[in-house]
Amino acid sequence: MEKRDIAVNLPNDLDPVYANRIQVAYKDDEFTFVFLHEIPGTNHARAKAIVSISPKHAKNLSEVLAGSLRDYESKFGEIRNAVEQKTANDTANDGSGDPSDTVTIRGYS
């Protein structure tokens, strides 16, 4: 595929969004990502953005994200996922440790 530069217009009133959870849904012709911010200390999350893309764009996103993660890890070290972190904490914690050592897995469903 030919790469080309395009001019991107970022409106001045476009606010950044922070999400610490994401839900992914798909059907035959689209993937939909619901970006959420889970409110600490509650069982509530607020939707911050909903983005739908074609399966082809989802595949391209997957490849670009994988490449970006490889680049990031080569510069900053390996990112341990929440399951690996929880396992490491469980192994190191004999039950008498600080409960703040427990990692809550943020959902990607």
BELBELKA-V659620 format. One record per residue. RES is the residue in one letter. PSI is psi as a letter, one per 20 degrees, with the letter a starting at -180 (none if undefined). OMEGA is omega in whole degrees, -180 to 180 (999 if undefined). NEAR is the number of other C-alpha atoms within 12 Angstrom. Layout:
[[RES;PSI;OMEGA;NEAR] [RES;PSI;OMEGA;NEAR]]
//
This chain:
[[M;p;180;4] [E;p;176;4] [K;p;178;5] [R;q;177;6] [D;p;174;6] [I;q;177;6] [A;p;180;6] [V;p;178;6] [N;o;176;8] [L;o;-180;9] [P;q;180;8] [N;h;-177;7] [D;j;178;7] [L;o;-178;8] [D;q;174;10] [P;q;-179;11] [V;p;173;16] [Y;p;177;16] [A;p;176;23] [N;j;174;23] [R;q;176;27] [I;q;172;26] [Q;p;-180;27] [V;p;175;21] [A;q;179;22] [Y;q;170;18] [K;a;-171;12] [D;h;-174;11] [D;j;178;14] [E;q;169;18] [F;p;178;23] [T;p;180;23] [F;p;175;24] [V;o;-180;27] [F;p;-174;27] [L;q;169;25] [H;o;177;23] [E;p;-178;23] [I;o;-177;17] [P;q;177;13] [G;j;178;8] [T;r;173;9] [N;k;-179;9] [H;q;173;12] [A;q;180;21] [R;p;176;22] [A;p;-180;21] [K;h;179;22] [A;q;174;21] [I;p;-178;19] [V;p;177;21] [S;p;179;21] [I;r;179;22] [S;q;176;19] [P;h;179;18] [K;g;178;15] [H;h;177;18] [A;g;178;22] [K;g;178;15] [N;g;178;15] [L;g;179;17] [S;g;-179;15] [E;g;179;14] [V;g;180;14] [L;g;178;15] [A;g;178;14] [G;g;179;14] [S;h;178;14] [L;h;176;19] [R;g;179;16] [D;g;-180;15] [Y;g;-177;14] [E;h;177;14] [S;h;179;12] [K;h;-170;11] [F;i;-178;11] [G;r;-175;11] [E;p;174;14] [I;p;177;16] [R;p;180;16] [N;r;-174;16] [A;h;180;17] [V;g;177;17] [E;g;-180;17] [Q;g;-180;20] [K;g;179;21] [T;g;179;18] [A;g;179;17] [N;g;180;22] [D;h;180;20] [T;h;-177;14] [A;i;-174;15] [N;o;-179;17] [D;j;-180;12] [G;i;-179;13] [S;j;-177;11] [G;r;180;13] [D;p;179;13] [P;i;178;14] [S;i;176;13] [D;i;-178;19] [T;p;180;21] [V;p;174;19] [T;p;180;21] [I;p;178;19] [R;p;-169;22] [G;p;169;20] [Y;n;-175;17] [S;none;999;14]]
//
